[in-house]
Amino acid sequence: MDCQTHYLLETTYFIQSKFDHSLFIKKNSSSFIVLFVFVDDIILVRDCLSNIYVVKPFLNNTFKIKNLVHLKYLLGLEIA
């Protein structure tokens, strides 16, 4: 991940994991979002759907993302 991506995520209150530098977490008292960046893929996991409606437009404006909705495979592993 380049420095620009890291900076953009931190300016939107995502905190980079100390254990995995491709993992970012945004958490408050009522919800959380986990963002995993792997090369040119971004995976979002959330506990509240409304949080995604805030993060996805930001990511799309910054990176021009494609929304694949449900994760089926990651690095050759089937996600169920």
C-alpha positions as CSV (number, residue, x, y, z in Angstrom):
1,M,0.0,0.0,0.0
2,D,1.4,3.4,-0.9
3,C,1.7,6.3,1.5
4,Q,-1.1,8.3,-0.1
5,T,-3.6,5.5,0.5
6,H,-2.5,5.1,4.1
7,Y,-2.8,8.9,4.6
8,L,-6.3,9.0,3.1
9,L,-7.5,6.2,5.3
10,E,-6.1,7.8,8.4
11,T,-7.7,11.2,7.6
12,T,-11.1,9.4,7.6
13,Y,-10.4,8.0,11.1
14,F,-9.4,4.5,10.2
15,I,-6.7,3.2,12.4
16,Q,-4.0,0.9,11.0
17,S,-3.6,-2.4,12.8
18,K,-0.3,-2.9,14.6
19,F,-0.3,-6.6,13.7
20,D,-1.3,-6.4,10.0
21,H,-0.5,-3.2,8.1
22,S,-3.1,-3.9,5.4
23,L,-5.9,-3.9,8.0
24,F,-7.7,-0.7,9.0
25,I,-10.4,-0.3,11.7
26,K,-12.8,2.5,12.3
27,K,-14.7,2.0,15.5
28,N,-17.0,4.1,17.7
29,S,-19.3,3.3,20.6
30,S,-22.1,1.8,18.5
31,S,-20.5,0.4,15.3
32,F,-17.3,-0.7,13.5
33,I,-15.9,-1.0,10.0
34,V,-13.0,-3.2,9.1
35,L,-11.2,-2.4,5.8
36,F,-8.6,-4.9,4.4
37,V,-6.4,-3.8,1.5
38,F,-4.7,-6.4,-0.5
39,V,-2.8,-5.2,-3.6
40,D,-5.7,-3.7,-5.7
41,D,-8.6,-5.3,-3.7
42,I,-10.4,-3.7,-0.7
43,I,-12.7,-5.7,1.5
44,L,-15.1,-4.0,3.8
45,V,-16.7,-5.7,6.8
46,R,-19.2,-3.9,8.9
47,D,-21.8,-4.4,11.7
48,C,-24.1,-1.6,10.4
49,L,-25.1,-1.2,6.8
50,S,-25.5,2.6,7.1
51,N,-21.7,2.9,7.7
52,I,-21.0,1.5,4.3
53,Y,-23.0,4.2,2.7
54,V,-20.5,6.7,4.0
55,V,-17.3,4.8,3.3
56,K,-18.1,3.5,-0.2
57,P,-18.6,6.9,-1.8
58,F,-15.3,8.1,-0.3
59,L,-13.5,5.1,-1.6
60,N,-15.1,5.4,-5.0
61,N,-14.2,9.1,-5.4
62,T,-10.6,8.3,-4.3
63,F,-9.9,5.0,-6.1
64,K,-12.8,4.3,-8.6
65,I,-13.9,1.1,-7.0
66,K,-16.1,-1.7,-8.3
67,N,-18.8,-3.0,-5.9
68,L,-18.9,-6.8,-6.1
69,V,-21.4,-6.9,-3.2
70,H,-20.7,-10.3,-1.6
71,L,-17.3,-11.8,-1.1
72,K,-17.0,-15.3,-2.6
73,Y,-13.3,-15.9,-3.0
74,L,-10.2,-14.3,-1.6
75,L,-6.6,-15.4,-2.5
76,G,-8.0,-18.7,-3.9
77,L,-10.0,-19.4,-0.7
78,E,-13.7,-19.8,-0.8
79,I,-15.4,-17.5,1.8
80,A,-18.7,-18.8,3.2
